[in-house]
Amino acid sequence: MVYIVGAGPGDPELITVKGQKILRTADVVIYAGSLVNPELLQLCRPDVEVHNSAQMTLDEVIRVIEKAEKSGKMTVRLHTGDPAIYGAIREQMDEFEKRGIDFEIIPGVSSFLAAAAALKAEYTLPGISQTVILTRQGGRTPVPDRESLKNLARHKSTMCIFLSVNLIDKVVSDLIQGGFSKDTPVAVVYRASQPNEKILRGTLETISESVSENKIDRTALIIVGYCLDCESEVYEKSKLYSPTFSHGFRKAKL
């Protein structure tokens, strides 16, 4: 059996209880060493077989798993954050299915959620934004033109931009060309939830310089949207807790 486990955003306590239990019992662990906090490996048994996938190809990963399966061993494929977001797991699952290898996915806490916690922000403020776009700037891995930052910016939704801080100048240019104003609030969260976490705040006009000054070029998330500056934007209070709003659990108090 193979378990694809979301390791969380970095804080070793932010792996789920289920993920932690699975990791403790694994015979083989293949972890994304470029991103996963190695402290998580301390949860493993002393005799666990550990592989760092940062140094491996897909074929090499599959060969390790096939060998473990033939020996009746249980493998954990440990991915950062939640494996469904930029985790490159579909290609692995396809290989498992071809080989008749059973697998299960254990979800994790994504860095975009850890970033919101670090910022003490609510991405979906009523009257400001009810949509969160998770995306990235096209680079060595391209994005479809319909999903370019210029096109997505037209919606003025809250945007969480992954894997792009090294292209911050291009990100800013595309968002402004797409319709965001230069004074749109922006935050960059470096290593969310980890001891060396760093938060940069600014606007589309100022954030590039701040990123450059702080020498941040990886493992950071760019958050763009009016939810980051509640003082200058008037948001609506939630209907859920309004005394004038009825729902299935409470009658309105007129």
KEKOLMAR-585264 format. One record per residue: residue in one letter; x, y, z of N, C-alpha, C, O, CB in turn. Coordinates in steps of 0.1 Angstrom, whole numbers. Glycine has a CB too. Layout:
// residues N
residu nX nY nZ caX caY caZ cX cY cZ oX oY oZ cbX cbY cbZ
A X Y Z X Y Z X Y Z X Y Z X Y Z
...
***
This chain:
// residues 254
residu nX nY nZ caX caY caZ cX cY cZ oX oY oZ cbX cbY cbZ
M 9 -12 0 0 0 0 9 12 0 19 13 7 -10 0 12
V 5 22 -8 12 35 -8 2 46 -3 -9 47 -7 17 38 -23
Y 8 54 6 0 66 11 7 79 6 19 81 9 -1 66 27
I -1 87 -1 4 100 -5 -1 110 6 -12 112 7 -1 104 -19
V 9 115 13 6 122 25 10 137 24 21 140 20 13 116 38
G 1 146 27 4 160 28 11 163 41 5 161 51 -9 169 26
A 23 169 40 31 171 52 28 184 59 32 187 70 46 171 48
G 19 193 52 16 206 58 27 216 53 35 213 45 16 205 73
P 25 228 57 33 240 52 47 241 57 55 249 52 26 252 55
G 51 233 68 64 234 73 65 231 88 74 224 92 70 248 70
D 56 237 95 56 235 110 53 220 111 42 215 107 45 243 117
P 62 212 118 59 198 119 47 194 127 42 183 126 71 191 126
E 41 203 134 29 201 141 16 203 133 5 200 137 28 210 154
L 19 208 120 7 210 111 5 199 102 -4 200 93 10 223 104
I 11 188 103 7 176 96 -5 171 103 -7 173 115 19 165 96
T -15 165 96 -27 160 102 -24 148 111 -14 142 110 -37 156 91
V -33 146 121 -31 134 130 -31 121 122 -23 113 125 -43 134 140
K -39 120 112 -39 108 104 -26 107 96 -20 96 95 -51 108 94
G -21 118 90 -8 117 83 3 113 93 12 105 89 -5 130 77
Q 3 118 105 13 115 115 12 100 118 23 94 119 11 124 127
K 1 95 120 -1 80 123 5 72 112 12 62 115 -16 77 126
I 2 75 100 7 68 88 22 68 87 28 58 85 0 73 75
L 27 80 90 42 82 89 49 74 99 60 69 97 45 97 90
R 43 73 111 49 66 122 51 51 119 59 44 124 41 67 135
T 42 45 110 42 31 108 48 27 94 48 16 91 28 26 108
A 53 37 87 58 35 74 71 26 74 79 27 83 61 48 66
D 72 17 64 84 10 62 94 18 53 106 17 55 81 -4 55
V 88 25 43 96 33 33 90 47 33 78 48 32 96 26 19
V 98 57 33 94 71 31 101 77 20 114 77 20 95 79 45
I 94 83 10 100 90 0 95 105 1 83 107 -1 97 85 -15
Y 103 114 5 99 127 8 105 138 -1 116 136 -6 102 131 23
A 97 148 -3 102 159 -12 111 168 -4 108 178 2 90 168 -17
G 124 164 -5 134 170 4 137 185 1 142 192 10 147 163 2
S 133 190 -10 135 204 -13 126 213 -5 128 225 -4 135 207 -28
L 115 207 0 104 215 6 100 210 19 97 218 29 93 216 -3
V 99 197 21 93 191 33 103 193 45 115 191 43 91 176 31
N 98 197 56 106 199 68 112 186 73 104 177 76 98 206 80
P 125 184 73 131 171 77 128 167 91 130 155 94 146 171 75
E 124 176 99 120 173 113 109 162 113 107 155 123 115 185 121
L 101 162 103 90 152 102 95 138 102 88 129 106 81 155 90
L 107 136 97 113 123 96 116 117 110 117 105 112 125 123 88
Q 116 126 120 118 121 134 106 113 139 107 106 149 121 133 143
L 95 114 132 83 107 136 84 92 132 77 83 137 70 113 130
C 93 89 122 94 76 116 101 66 126 108 70 135 102 77 103
R 99 53 123 106 43 130 121 44 128 125 48 117 101 29 126
P 129 39 137 144 40 135 149 32 123 159 35 117 151 35 147
D 141 21 119 146 12 108 139 16 95 140 8 85 143 -2 112
V 133 28 94 126 32 82 136 34 71 147 38 73 118 44 84
E 132 31 58 141 33 47 136 47 41 125 48 37 139 22 36
V 146 56 40 142 70 36 149 74 23 161 71 21 146 80 47
H 141 80 14 146 85 1 142 99 -1 131 103 2 141 76 -11
N 151 107 -6 148 121 -9 145 123 -24 154 121 -32 160 130 -5
S 133 125 -27 128 126 -41 134 138 -48 133 139 -61 113 126 -42
A 139 148 -41 145 159 -48 157 155 -57 160 162 -66 150 170 -38
Q 162 144 -54 174 139 -62 170 127 -71 179 121 -77 185 134 -52
M 157 125 -73 152 113 -80 143 117 -92 137 128 -92 144 104 -71
T 143 109 -102 133 110 -113 121 103 -110 120 95 -100 140 105 -126
L 110 105 -118 98 97 -115 100 82 -116 95 75 -108 87 102 -126
D 108 78 -126 111 64 -128 117 58 -115 114 47 -111 119 61 -140
E 127 66 -110 134 61 -98 125 60 -86 125 50 -78 146 70 -95
V 116 69 -85 106 69 -74 97 56 -75 95 49 -65 97 82 -74
I 92 54 -87 83 42 -89 91 29 -87 85 20 -82 78 43 -104
R 103 29 -91 111 16 -88 112 13 -73 111 2 -69 125 18 -95
V 115 24 -65 116 22 -51 103 16 -45 102 7 -37 120 35 -44
I 92 22 -50 78 18 -45 75 4 -50 70 -4 -42 68 28 -50
E 78 1 -62 76 -13 -67 84 -23 -59 78 -34 -55 80 -14 -82
K 96 -20 -56 104 -29 -48 98 -31 -34 98 -42 -29 119 -24 -46
A 93 -20 -28 87 -21 -15 74 -29 -15 71 -37 -6 84 -7 -10
E 66 -27 -26 54 -35 -28 57 -50 -29 50 -58 -23 46 -30 -40
K 67 -54 -36 70 -68 -38 75 -74 -24 74 -86 -22 81 -70 -48
S 80 -66 -15 85 -70 -2 74 -69 8 77 -72 20 97 -63 2
G 62 -65 4 51 -64 14 53 -52 23 47 -52 34 50 -76 21
K 60 -42 19 62 -30 28 53 -19 24 48 -18 13 77 -25 26
M 50 -10 34 41 1 32 50 13 30 59 16 37 32 3 45
T 46 21 20 54 33 16 45 46 18 34 46 15 58 32 1
V 52 56 23 46 69 24 53 78 14 66 80 15 47 75 39
R 46 84 5 51 95 -4 47 108 2 36 112 2 45 93 -19
L 57 114 9 55 126 17 57 139 9 68 142 4 64 126 29
H 46 146 7 46 159 -1 44 171 8 37 169 18 35 158 -13
T 49 182 4 47 194 11 33 199 10 26 196 0 57 205 6
G 28 207 20 15 213 19 4 202 17 3 192 24 14 223 8
D -5 205 8 -15 195 4 -10 190 -10 -7 198 -19 -29 201 3
P -9 177 -12 -4 171 -24 -12 175 -37 -6 173 -48 -2 157 -23
A -24 179 -35 -32 182 -47 -28 195 -54 -33 198 -65 -47 182 -43
I -21 203 -47 -17 216 -52 -2 217 -56 6 217 -47 -20 228 -42
Y 1 217 -69 14 216 -74 22 205 -68 34 207 -66 21 230 -71
G 16 194 -66 23 182 -60 28 172 -70 35 163 -67 14 176 -51
A 24 174 -83 28 164 -94 25 150 -90 33 141 -92 43 165 -96
I 13 148 -84 9 134 -80 1 127 -90 1 114 -90 1 135 -67
R -5 133 -100 -13 126 -110 -4 116 -118 -8 105 -120 -19 136 -120
E 8 120 -121 17 112 -129 21 100 -121 23 89 -126 29 119 -134
Q 22 102 -108 26 90 -99 14 81 -98 16 69 -98 30 95 -85
M 2 86 -96 -10 78 -95 -13 70 -107 -17 58 -107 -22 86 -91
D -10 76 -119 -12 69 -131 -3 56 -132 -7 46 -136 -8 78 -143
E 10 58 -127 19 47 -127 15 36 -117 16 24 -119 33 52 -123
F 9 40 -105 4 31 -96 -7 22 -102 -8 10 -100 -1 38 -83
E -16 29 -109 -28 22 -115 -23 13 -126 -29 2 -127 -37 33 -121
K -13 16 -133 -8 7 -144 -3 -5 -138 -4 -16 -144 3 14 -152
R 3 -4 -126 10 -15 -119 1 -23 -109 5 -32 -103 22 -11 -113
G -11 -18 -108 -20 -24 -98 -17 -22 -84 -19 -30 -75 -21 -39 -101
I -10 -10 -81 -6 -7 -67 -17 1 -60 -21 12 -65 7 1 -67
D -22 -4 -49 -32 4 -42 -26 16 -35 -15 16 -30 -39 -5 -31
F -33 27 -35 -29 39 -29 -40 47 -23 -52 46 -27 -21 48 -39
E -36 55 -13 -46 64 -7 -40 78 -4 -28 79 -2 -51 58 7
I -48 88 -5 -43 102 -3 -47 107 10 -59 107 14 -47 111 -15
I -38 112 18 -41 119 31 -39 134 29 -27 138 27 -32 113 43
P -49 142 29 -47 156 26 -39 163 37 -37 158 48 -61 163 25
G -34 175 33 -26 183 42 -30 197 42 -38 202 35 -11 181 39
V -24 205 51 -26 220 52 -17 227 42 -5 226 42 -23 225 67
S -24 234 33 -16 240 22 -9 253 27 -14 259 37 -25 244 10
S 1 257 21 8 269 25 0 282 23 2 292 30 21 271 17
F -10 281 14 -19 293 12 -28 295 25 -32 307 28 -27 292 0
L -30 285 32 -38 286 44 -29 290 56 -33 298 64 -45 272 47
A -17 284 56 -7 289 66 -4 303 64 -2 310 74 5 280 65
A -3 308 52 -1 322 49 -12 331 54 -9 342 60 2 325 34
A -24 327 53 -36 334 58 -35 335 73 -38 346 79 -49 328 53
A -31 324 79 -30 324 94 -19 334 98 -21 342 108 -27 310 99
A -8 334 91 4 343 95 0 357 93 4 366 101 16 339 86
L -8 360 83 -13 374 80 -25 378 88 -28 390 88 -16 375 65
K -30 368 95 -43 371 103 -54 377 93 -60 387 96 -40 381 115
A -55 370 82 -63 375 71 -75 365 68 -73 353 71 -56 377 58
E -86 370 64 -97 362 58 -98 365 44 -100 377 40 -111 365 66
Y -95 355 35 -95 357 21 -109 361 15 -109 367 5 -90 345 14
T -119 356 22 -133 357 16 -141 367 24 -151 363 30 -139 344 15
L -138 379 24 -145 389 31 -158 393 23 -157 397 12 -137 402 34
P -170 392 29 -182 396 22 -181 411 17 -177 420 25 -194 394 31
G -185 413 5 -185 426 -1 -172 430 -7 -170 440 -14 -189 436 9
I -161 422 -4 -148 424 -9 -144 414 -19 -141 417 -31 -137 425 2
S -144 401 -15 -141 390 -24 -147 377 -18 -146 375 -6 -126 389 -26
Q -153 370 -27 -158 357 -23 -152 346 -32 -157 334 -32 -174 356 -25
T -141 349 -38 -134 340 -47 -119 340 -44 -113 351 -43 -137 342 -62
V -113 329 -43 -98 328 -41 -92 320 -53 -96 309 -56 -95 321 -27
I -83 326 -59 -77 320 -71 -63 315 -67 -55 323 -62 -76 330 -83
L -60 302 -68 -47 297 -66 -40 295 -80 -46 288 -88 -48 283 -58
T -29 301 -82 -23 301 -95 -8 303 -94 -3 303 -83 -29 311 -104
R -1 304 -105 13 307 -106 16 315 -118 8 315 -128 21 293 -105
Q 28 321 -118 33 327 -130 39 317 -139 46 308 -135 43 338 -127
G 37 318 -152 43 309 -162 58 310 -162 63 322 -162 37 310 -176
G 65 299 -161 80 300 -162 84 288 -170 80 286 -181 86 300 -147
R 93 280 -164 97 268 -171 86 258 -172 85 250 -182 109 261 -163
T 76 259 -163 64 252 -164 54 262 -169 50 271 -161 59 245 -151
P 49 261 -182 40 272 -187 26 270 -181 22 260 -175 39 271 -202
V 18 281 -182 4 280 -178 -4 283 -191 0 290 -200 0 290 -167
P -16 277 -192 -25 280 -204 -27 295 -205 -29 302 -194 -38 272 -203
D -28 301 -217 -30 315 -218 -43 320 -211 -43 331 -206 -31 318 -233
R -53 312 -211 -66 316 -205 -64 317 -190 -72 324 -183 -77 305 -208
E -53 312 -184 -50 313 -170 -39 322 -167 -33 322 -156 -48 299 -164
S -35 330 -176 -24 339 -174 -28 349 -163 -40 352 -161 -20 347 -187
L -18 355 -156 -21 364 -145 -29 376 -151 -37 382 -144 -8 369 -138
K -26 380 -163 -33 392 -169 -48 389 -170 -56 397 -167 -27 395 -183
N -51 376 -174 -65 373 -176 -72 371 -162 -83 375 -161 -66 360 -184
L -65 364 -153 -71 362 -140 -73 375 -132 -82 376 -124 -63 352 -132
A -64 385 -134 -65 397 -127 -78 405 -130 -82 413 -122 -53 406 -130
R -84 402 -141 -96 409 -145 -107 407 -134 -116 415 -133 -101 404 -158
H -107 396 -127 -117 392 -118 -116 400 -105 -126 401 -97 -117 378 -115
K -104 405 -102 -101 413 -89 -104 404 -77 -107 410 -66 -110 426 -89
S -103 391 -78 -105 382 -67 -92 382 -59 -82 387 -63 -108 368 -72
T -93 376 -47 -81 374 -39 -73 363 -46 -78 353 -51 -85 368 -24
M -60 366 -48 -51 357 -55 -40 352 -46 -33 360 -39 -46 364 -68
C -37 339 -47 -26 333 -40 -17 327 -51 -21 318 -58 -31 322 -30
I -5 333 -52 3 330 -64 15 322 -59 24 327 -51 8 343 -71
F 16 310 -63 26 300 -59 38 301 -68 37 306 -79 21 286 -58
L 50 297 -63 61 293 -72 65 305 -81 70 302 -92 58 281 -80
S 64 317 -77 66 328 -86 73 340 -80 75 350 -87 53 333 -90
V 78 339 -67 84 351 -61 97 354 -68 101 366 -68 87 348 -46
N 103 345 -75 116 348 -82 112 356 -95 121 361 -102 123 335 -86
L 100 356 -98 95 364 -110 86 376 -106 77 380 -113 87 355 -120
I 89 381 -94 80 391 -88 78 403 -98 67 409 -98 86 396 -75
D 88 408 -105 86 419 -114 76 416 -125 67 424 -128 100 423 -120
K 77 404 -130 67 400 -141 53 398 -135 43 402 -141 72 387 -147
V 53 393 -123 40 391 -116 33 405 -115 21 406 -118 41 384 -102
V 40 414 -109 35 428 -107 30 434 -120 19 439 -121 45 437 -100
S 38 433 -131 35 439 -144 22 433 -149 14 440 -154 47 437 -153
D 21 419 -149 10 413 -154 -3 416 -147 -14 418 -153 12 398 -154
L -2 417 -133 -14 420 -126 -19 434 -128 -31 436 -129 -11 418 -111
I -10 443 -130 -14 457 -133 -20 458 -147 -30 465 -149 -2 467 -131
Q -13 451 -156 -19 451 -170 -33 445 -170 -41 448 -179 -9 444 -179
G -35 435 -161 -48 428 -161 -59 436 -154 -70 433 -156 -46 415 -153
G -55 447 -147 -66 455 -142 -64 459 -127 -72 468 -123 -79 449 -143
F -55 453 -120 -53 457 -106 -46 471 -106 -38 473 -114 -45 446 -98
S -50 479 -96 -43 492 -95 -30 491 -88 -28 481 -81 -53 502 -88
K -21 500 -90 -8 500 -83 -9 500 -68 1 495 -62 0 511 -88
D -20 505 -63 -21 505 -48 -28 493 -42 -32 493 -30 -28 518 -44
T -30 483 -50 -36 470 -45 -27 464 -34 -15 463 -37 -39 460 -57
P -33 461 -23 -25 455 -12 -19 441 -16 -25 433 -23 -33 453 0
V -6 439 -12 1 426 -15 8 422 -3 13 431 5 10 428 -27
A 9 409 -1 18 404 10 26 392 4 21 385 -5 10 399 22
V 38 391 8 47 380 5 50 373 18 55 379 27 60 384 -3
V 46 360 19 49 352 31 60 342 27 57 333 19 36 345 36
Y 71 343 34 82 334 32 82 323 43 82 326 54 96 342 32
R 82 311 38 83 299 48 72 300 58 75 300 70 96 298 54
A 59 301 54 48 302 63 48 291 73 50 279 70 35 302 55
S 46 294 86 45 285 97 58 280 103 59 273 112 37 274 93
Q 70 284 96 83 279 101 90 289 109 86 301 109 91 275 88
P 100 285 117 107 295 126 112 307 119 113 318 125 118 288 133
N 117 305 106 123 317 99 112 323 90 116 329 80 135 312 91
E 100 322 93 89 328 85 91 343 85 96 349 95 75 325 92
K 89 349 73 90 363 72 78 369 64 74 362 54 103 367 65
I 73 380 68 61 386 61 65 400 56 70 408 63 49 387 70
L 63 401 43 65 415 37 51 420 32 43 413 26 75 414 24
R 48 432 35 35 438 31 38 451 23 49 457 25 27 442 44
G 29 453 14 31 465 5 20 466 -5 9 461 -2 44 465 -2
T 23 472 -16 13 473 -27 20 468 -39 32 464 -39 8 488 -29
L 12 467 -50 18 463 -63 29 472 -67 39 468 -75 8 462 -74
E 29 484 -62 39 494 -66 52 492 -58 63 496 -63 34 508 -64
T 51 487 -46 63 486 -37 68 473 -34 79 471 -29 59 493 -24
I 61 462 -37 64 449 -32 77 443 -39 85 436 -33 53 439 -35
S 79 446 -52 91 441 -59 104 446 -52 113 438 -50 91 446 -73
E 104 458 -48 116 464 -41 118 457 -28 130 454 -24 115 479 -40
S 107 455 -21 108 448 -8 113 434 -9 122 430 -1 94 449 -1
V 108 427 -19 113 413 -21 128 413 -24 135 405 -19 105 407 -32
S 132 422 -33 146 423 -36 155 426 -24 165 420 -23 148 433 -47
E 151 436 -16 159 440 -5 160 429 5 171 427 12 152 452 2
N 150 420 6 150 409 16 156 396 10 156 386 16 136 407 21
K 160 397 -3 166 386 -10 158 373 -9 163 362 -6 180 383 -4
I 145 375 -12 136 363 -12 134 359 -26 129 366 -35 122 366 -5
D 138 346 -29 136 342 -43 130 328 -44 130 322 -55 150 342 -50
R 125 322 -33 119 309 -33 111 307 -20 112 315 -11 130 298 -35
T 104 296 -20 96 291 -8 88 303 -2 87 304 10 105 285 2
A 82 311 -11 73 322 -6 61 322 -14 61 319 -26 81 335 -7
L 50 327 -8 37 328 -15 33 343 -16 35 351 -7 26 320 -7
I 28 347 -28 24 360 -30 9 361 -29 2 354 -36 29 365 -44
I 4 369 -20 -10 371 -18 -14 385 -23 -8 395 -19 -14 369 -3
V -24 386 -31 -29 398 -37 -43 400 -35 -51 391 -38 -25 399 -52
G -48 412 -30 -62 414 -29 -66 424 -18 -58 427 -9 -69 401 -26
Y -78 429 -19 -83 439 -10 -86 434 4 -88 442 13 -95 446 -16
C -87 421 5 -89 415 18 -78 418 28 -79 417 40 -92 400 17
L -66 422 23 -54 424 31 -54 438 37 -46 441 46 -42 422 23
D -63 447 33 -63 460 39 -77 464 42 -84 471 35 -57 470 28
C -82 459 54 -96 461 58 -99 475 62 -110 479 63 -99 451 69
E -88 482 66 -90 496 71 -95 505 60 -103 514 62 -78 501 77
S -90 502 48 -94 511 36 -105 506 28 -111 512 19 -82 513 27
E -109 493 31 -121 487 24 -132 484 34 -129 477 44 -116 474 16
V -144 488 31 -155 485 40 -161 471 36 -167 470 25 -165 496 40
Y -159 461 45 -165 448 42 -179 447 49 -181 453 59 -155 437 45
E -187 438 44 -200 435 50 -199 425 60 -191 415 59 -210 431 39
K -206 426 71 -207 416 82 -213 404 76 -222 404 68 -214 422 94
S -209 392 82 -215 380 78 -230 379 81 -234 382 92 -207 368 84
K -237 374 71 -252 371 74 -254 360 84 -264 360 91 -259 368 60
L -244 351 84 -245 339 93 -248 343 107 -255 336 114 -233 331 92
Y -242 354 112 -243 357 126 -252 370 128 -253 374 140 -229 360 132
S -258 374 118 -267 386 119 -280 382 126 -286 372 123 -270 392 105
P -284 390 136 -296 388 143 -309 389 134 -319 384 138 -298 397 155
T -307 395 122 -319 397 113 -319 386 103 -328 386 94 -318 410 106
F -310 376 103 -309 366 93 -313 352 99 -308 348 109 -295 365 88
S -323 346 92 -327 332 96 -320 322 88 -318 323 76 -343 331 95
H -317 310 95 -313 299 88 -317 286 95 -325 287 104 -297 299 87
G -313 275 91 -318 262 96 -316 260 110 -322 251 116 -313 251 88
F -307 267 117 -304 265 131 -308 277 140 -307 276 152 -290 263 133
R -313 288 134 -317 299 142 -327 308 135 -326 310 123 -304 307 146
K -337 313 142 -346 322 137 -342 336 139 -335 340 148 -360 320 144
A -345 345 129 -341 359 130 -348 365 142 -359 362 146 -345 367 118
K -340 375 148 -346 382 160 -350 396 155 -341 405 153 -335 383 172
L -362 398 152 -367 410 147 -368 421 157 -372 432 154 -380 408 139
***
